Amino acid sequence: MSTAVENLLQILDLEILERNLFRGRSPQSGWQRVFGGQVIGQALVAAQRTVDGDERVHSLHGYFMRAGDPKVPIIYEVDRIRDGRSFVTRRVVAIQHGHAIFSMSASFHKQEPGLEHYLPMPDVPEPDKLVGEKQLAEQFIDHAPEAVRKYWQRERPIELRPVDLTHYISGKKLKPEQNIWFRATGQLPDDPAIQEAVLAYASDMTLLDTSLFAHGRAVFDPSIQVASLDHALWFHRPFRVEDWHLYSQDSPSSSGARGFTRGSIYTRDGVLVASVAQEGLIRERTR
């Protein structure tokens, strides 16, 4: 197991304080605020640990309200909204400094057979034919902004391989679409709950950036302020995050200082396992 993956699993392993009350910590990596995917993953773990049956999460909907402070723990309070025969509903509030920084509703469903269909995966190059992160850093790191250099040099639990590098090496205005292969950089436990939490963590990556493609801007651009506002994730079928998955994204609209992006997550053999939607703040800074 890679050190980054091991650290991620430790971060997702919340401390139990009391019934329905959990405490999570953040990695001390130098970021000024907590990564949104971490809060989503930890909130999902908190909800999972209050589900006593064999129900599995099928959807979650969250809102970011304040930036998380990585220097102090995050308290997760779970409200057991409903325990039905087929569905279980939980509401989670993440708290820091006496205020809510994130709220999430999650629904769990007993597995049962039903009608099956899904849209096909886009026809894109296989991940083995693309430039890996190490090679990408070696080629472009010297010419990248300092914030980008620090990002690519840090060991991370999720490896990303963009199908097209144009956005990452130029300021061209592009069609607001993106396809990225991703996988965990080490082996994960077989527990579906952990697999789901890690996918939730990864699902927050690159979405805001896709909404900037049409404007020739990037999330590291110091002239704009970007932040996730909400996040929705639907789980359709089983998966293993150690395997390559394609994250196919498009941004139908940006307006009113907000950008909206959708994502579909496919296994390498083209099976749709999850869908994502997110709106984020895209505000031009005034001097």
C-alpha positions as CSV (number, residue, x, y, z in Angstrom):
1,M,0.0,0.0,0.0
2,S,1.4,3.4,-0.9
3,T,2.0,5.9,1.9
4,A,-0.6,8.3,0.4
5,V,-3.3,5.7,0.3
6,E,-2.5,4.5,3.8
7,N,-2.8,8.1,5.0
8,L,-6.1,8.5,3.2
9,L,-7.5,5.4,4.9
10,Q,-6.4,6.8,8.3
11,I,-8.1,10.1,7.5
12,L,-11.3,8.2,6.6
13,D,-11.2,6.1,9.8
14,L,-13.1,8.5,12.0
15,E,-12.9,8.5,15.8
16,I,-16.2,7.6,17.5
17,L,-16.9,10.2,20.2
18,E,-20.5,9.2,21.1
19,R,-23.5,7.6,19.4
20,N,-24.0,9.6,16.1
21,L,-20.9,11.7,16.8
22,F,-17.5,11.3,15.1
23,R,-14.3,13.2,14.8
24,G,-12.1,13.4,11.7
25,R,-8.7,15.0,11.1
26,S,-7.0,16.5,8.0
27,P,-3.6,15.9,6.5
28,Q,-1.0,18.6,7.3
29,S,0.0,19.2,3.7
30,G,0.2,23.0,3.7
31,W,-3.2,23.6,2.1
32,Q,-5.0,26.7,3.6
33,R,-8.3,24.9,3.5
34,V,-9.6,21.3,3.7
35,F,-10.0,19.5,0.3
36,G,-13.8,19.1,-0.4
37,G,-13.5,15.5,-1.3
38,Q,-12.1,14.7,2.1
39,V,-15.1,16.2,3.8
40,I,-17.5,14.4,1.5
41,G,-15.7,11.1,2.2
42,Q,-15.5,11.6,5.9
43,A,-19.2,12.6,6.1
44,L,-20.1,9.4,4.1
45,V,-18.1,7.3,6.6
46,A,-19.9,8.9,9.5
47,A,-23.3,8.1,7.9
48,Q,-22.2,4.5,7.0
49,R,-21.3,3.8,10.6
50,T,-24.8,4.5,11.7
51,V,-26.4,2.0,9.3
52,D,-26.9,-1.3,11.1
53,G,-28.2,-3.4,8.2
54,D,-26.7,-4.4,4.9
55,E,-28.0,-1.4,3.0
56,R,-25.4,0.3,0.7
57,V,-25.3,4.0,-0.2
58,H,-26.8,4.8,-3.5
59,S,-26.8,8.6,-3.4
60,L,-25.5,11.6,-1.5
61,H,-26.2,15.3,-1.8
62,G,-24.0,17.9,0.1
63,Y,-23.5,21.6,0.4
64,F,-20.3,23.4,1.3
65,M,-20.9,26.4,3.6
66,R,-17.5,27.4,5.0
67,A,-13.9,26.6,4.1
68,G,-12.6,23.8,6.4
69,D,-9.6,24.6,8.6
70,P,-7.0,21.8,8.3
71,K,-5.4,22.7,11.6
72,V,-8.3,21.5,13.8
73,P,-10.5,18.4,13.8
74,I,-13.9,18.2,12.1
75,I,-16.8,17.0,14.2
76,Y,-19.5,15.0,12.2
77,E,-23.0,14.8,13.7
78,V,-25.3,12.2,12.2
79,D,-29.1,12.5,12.3
80,R,-30.9,9.1,11.8
81,I,-33.7,10.5,9.7
82,R,-35.3,7.2,8.6
83,D,-34.8,3.4,8.9
84,G,-37.2,1.8,6.5
85,R,-37.5,-1.8,5.2
86,S,-35.7,-1.0,1.9
87,F,-34.2,2.5,2.4
88,V,-32.2,4.2,5.1
89,T,-31.8,8.0,5.2
90,R,-29.1,9.9,7.1
91,R,-28.2,13.6,7.5
92,V,-24.7,14.6,8.4
93,V,-23.4,18.0,9.6
94,A,-19.7,18.8,9.7
95,I,-18.7,21.3,12.4
96,Q,-15.6,23.4,13.0
97,H,-15.2,26.4,15.4
98,G,-18.8,26.1,16.4
99,H,-20.2,26.4,12.9
100,A,-21.4,24.1,10.2
101,I,-18.9,23.9,7.3
102,F,-20.7,21.1,5.3
103,S,-24.1,19.3,5.4
104,M,-25.0,16.1,3.5
105,S,-28.0,13.8,3.1
106,A,-27.3,10.2,2.1
107,S,-29.7,7.4,1.2
108,F,-28.9,3.7,1.5
109,H,-30.8,0.9,-0.2
110,K,-31.0,-2.9,0.2
111,Q,-29.6,-4.5,-2.9
112,E,-32.2,-5.9,-5.2
113,P,-32.6,-6.9,-8.9
114,G,-34.2,-4.5,-11.4
115,L,-34.2,-3.1,-14.9
116,E,-30.7,-2.4,-16.3
117,H,-29.3,0.1,-18.8
118,Y,-26.6,2.7,-19.0
119,L,-25.2,5.1,-21.6
120,P,-21.9,3.9,-23.3
121,M,-18.5,5.2,-22.3
122,P,-16.8,7.7,-24.6
123,D,-14.3,6.2,-27.1
124,V,-11.0,7.5,-25.6
125,P,-7.4,6.1,-25.5
126,E,-6.6,3.6,-22.8
127,P,-4.7,4.8,-19.7
128,D,-1.6,2.8,-20.6
129,K,-1.3,4.8,-23.8
130,L,-1.3,8.2,-21.9
131,V,1.4,10.1,-20.1
132,G,1.7,9.2,-16.4
133,E,1.9,11.7,-13.6
134,K,5.6,11.2,-13.1
135,Q,6.4,11.7,-16.8
136,L,4.0,14.6,-17.0
137,A,5.8,16.3,-14.1
138,E,9.2,15.7,-15.7
139,Q,8.1,17.2,-19.0
140,F,6.2,20.3,-17.7
141,I,7.1,20.9,-14.1
142,D,9.8,23.5,-14.7
143,H,7.5,25.7,-16.7
144,A,4.4,25.4,-14.5
145,P,3.3,28.0,-11.9
146,E,4.5,27.4,-8.3
147,A,1.1,26.2,-7.1
148,V,0.9,23.7,-9.9
149,R,4.4,22.5,-9.3
150,K,3.7,21.9,-5.6
151,Y,0.5,20.0,-6.5
152,W,2.2,17.6,-9.0
153,Q,5.2,17.0,-6.7
154,R,3.1,15.9,-3.7
155,E,2.5,12.2,-3.4
156,R,-1.3,11.7,-3.7
157,P,-3.6,8.7,-3.1
158,I,-5.4,9.2,-6.5
159,E,-3.5,9.1,-9.8
160,L,-4.9,11.1,-12.7
161,R,-4.2,10.7,-16.4
162,P,-5.9,13.3,-18.5
163,V,-6.8,12.2,-22.1
164,D,-6.0,15.6,-23.5
165,L,-3.2,17.8,-21.9
166,T,-4.0,21.0,-23.9
167,H,-5.7,22.7,-20.9
168,Y,-2.8,21.9,-18.6
169,I,-0.1,23.3,-20.8
170,S,-1.8,26.3,-22.5
171,G,-4.4,29.0,-21.9
172,K,-6.5,28.1,-24.9
173,K,-10.3,28.3,-24.7
174,L,-11.6,24.8,-25.2
175,K,-14.9,23.0,-25.4
176,P,-16.0,22.5,-21.8
177,E,-15.5,18.7,-21.7
178,Q,-12.8,16.5,-20.1
179,N,-12.0,12.8,-19.9
180,I,-9.6,11.7,-17.1
181,W,-8.5,8.2,-16.1
182,F,-8.0,7.8,-12.4
183,R,-7.2,5.1,-9.8
184,A,-6.1,4.7,-6.3
185,T,-2.3,4.5,-6.1
186,G,-2.4,1.4,-3.8
187,Q,-4.4,-1.6,-2.8
188,L,-7.6,-0.9,-0.8
189,P,-9.6,-3.1,1.6
190,D,-12.4,-5.2,0.1
191,D,-15.0,-3.5,2.3
192,P,-17.5,-1.8,-0.1
193,A,-18.0,1.0,2.4
194,I,-14.3,1.9,2.1
195,Q,-14.4,1.7,-1.7
196,E,-17.4,4.0,-1.7
197,A,-15.7,6.5,0.6
198,V,-12.6,6.6,-1.5
199,L,-14.6,7.1,-4.7
200,A,-16.5,9.9,-3.0
201,Y,-13.2,11.5,-2.1
202,A,-12.0,11.2,-5.7
203,S,-15.2,12.5,-7.2
204,D,-14.5,16.0,-6.2
205,M,-11.4,16.2,-8.3
206,T,-11.1,18.2,-11.6
207,L,-14.9,19.2,-11.8
208,L,-14.4,22.9,-11.2
209,D,-11.5,22.9,-13.7
210,T,-13.7,21.5,-16.4
211,S,-16.1,24.5,-16.0
212,L,-13.2,26.8,-16.8
213,F,-12.2,25.2,-20.0
214,A,-14.4,27.4,-22.1
215,H,-12.7,30.5,-20.7
216,G,-9.1,29.5,-21.0
217,R,-8.7,29.7,-17.2
218,A,-7.6,27.1,-14.5
219,V,-8.3,26.6,-10.8
220,F,-4.7,27.7,-10.0
221,D,-5.3,31.1,-11.8
222,P,-4.7,33.7,-9.1
223,S,-7.1,36.1,-10.8
224,I,-10.2,34.0,-9.9
225,Q,-11.6,32.6,-6.7
226,V,-12.9,29.0,-7.1
227,A,-14.7,26.8,-4.5
228,S,-17.1,23.9,-4.5
229,L,-20.6,25.0,-3.5
230,D,-22.5,21.7,-3.7
231,H,-21.9,18.1,-4.7
232,A,-24.1,15.2,-5.6
233,L,-23.0,11.6,-6.2
234,W,-25.0,8.5,-7.3
235,F,-23.6,5.0,-6.9
236,H,-25.0,2.6,-9.6
237,R,-22.9,-0.5,-9.5
238,P,-20.0,-2.1,-7.6
239,F,-16.4,-1.1,-8.4
240,R,-12.8,-1.2,-7.1
241,V,-11.0,2.2,-7.0
242,E,-7.6,0.5,-7.5
243,D,-8.7,-0.3,-11.0
244,W,-8.6,2.4,-13.7
245,H,-11.8,4.4,-14.1
246,L,-12.7,7.0,-16.7
247,Y,-14.2,10.2,-15.3
248,S,-16.0,11.8,-18.3
249,Q,-17.1,15.4,-17.5
250,D,-18.9,18.2,-19.2
251,S,-19.9,21.7,-18.1
252,P,-23.2,22.7,-19.7
253,S,-23.3,26.2,-18.1
254,S,-21.4,28.9,-16.3
255,S,-23.2,32.1,-15.2
256,G,-23.6,34.4,-12.2
257,A,-20.1,33.6,-10.9
258,R,-21.0,29.9,-10.8
259,G,-20.0,26.9,-12.9
260,F,-22.0,23.7,-13.3
261,T,-20.3,20.4,-14.2
262,R,-21.6,16.8,-14.7
263,G,-19.5,13.6,-14.5
264,S,-19.9,9.9,-15.4
265,I,-17.5,7.4,-13.9
266,Y,-16.9,4.2,-15.9
267,T,-14.9,1.1,-15.3
268,R,-12.1,0.3,-17.8
269,D,-14.4,-2.1,-19.7
270,G,-17.1,0.6,-20.1
271,V,-19.6,-0.1,-17.2
272,L,-21.1,3.1,-15.7
273,V,-20.6,2.8,-11.9
274,A,-21.4,6.3,-10.7
275,S,-22.7,9.8,-11.7
276,V,-21.7,13.2,-10.3
277,A,-23.0,16.8,-10.5
278,Q,-21.4,19.8,-8.9
279,E,-21.8,23.6,-8.9
280,G,-18.9,25.8,-7.9
281,L,-18.0,29.4,-7.3
282,I,-16.1,31.0,-10.2
283,R,-15.6,34.6,-9.1
284,E,-13.2,37.0,-10.8
285,R,-11.1,38.8,-8.1
286,T,-11.3,42.6,-8.0
287,R,-8.2,44.5,-7.0
